[in-house]
Amino acid sequence: AYFLSLSSEMRSSSATLRTNVFLPTDKEHICQITFHYWISQTGGTLMVGLQKHSEDTITNIWQDLGELQNQWKTNTITINSTEKYEV
């Protein structure tokens, strides 16, 4: 389990949490990542990115703008990749 908290009182306006390197997926071994998140009424954007082993860039695969939510939410992302990757 991982936990990350970012408040308006902190100096930084962003934070990053990275997974370990996952192996390639196939039809029998897809990867599903489930996470719980809270975005306060002050707003913010939560993004999930995918970085493949052969690429330097991170591709945004999901985001929530979190406007006026102030509640816990749960989301599951399914990932298929033919090479090693990080989320």
Secondary structure, DSSP 8 states (H G I E B T S, - for coil): -------TTSS-S--------B----TT--EEEEEEEEE-TT---EEEEEEETT-SS-EEEEEE--TT--EEEEEEEEE--SS-EE-
